[in-house]
Amino acid sequence: MEEMIKLILDKLNDMESRLDARINDMEKRLEVRINGLESRFDGLGKRIDGLEGRFDGLGKRIDGLEGRFDGLGKRIDGLEGRFDGLENRLDYIEQQNERRFTQLEVALQEINKDLKDLRHQIIVEHTYYDKKLQALEKRHI
């Protein structure tokens, strides 16, 4: 019974470790992507500043670049939506794990109570049979 409990706990620990590893990996990849986008935005901003200072009449080109920024903004909004979805999924997984741990805790408490009851019953029966054996030994002596 203890081995079964240990196996269950080991399996839960393994699942939690794998989930943590996946979450950490996803966070690292997303952070790399965000950092890459930030450096791209910084580079584009500097280029626009340089063009405005050097050339007059590039308003149409700048308008085009603004459209690109709008497109990038929409892409960023899409990424934010993905982050929200990931966060919601992680919250759901956390709630599921908490529910499972609570169920496991209740089950372990019930098993522990049953084992205590069984131990008590064995002690009572052992005492009973020990007294019977002593009584038989006294009769035959």
Secondary structure, DSSP 8 states (H G I E B T S, - for coil): -HHHHHHHHHHHHHHHHHHHHHHHHHHHHHHHHHHHHHHHHHHHHHHHHHHHHH-SS-HHHHHHHHHHHHHHHHHHHHHHHHHHHHHHHHHHHHHHHHHHHHHHHHHHHHHHHHHHHHHHHHHHHHHHHHHHHHHHHHHH-
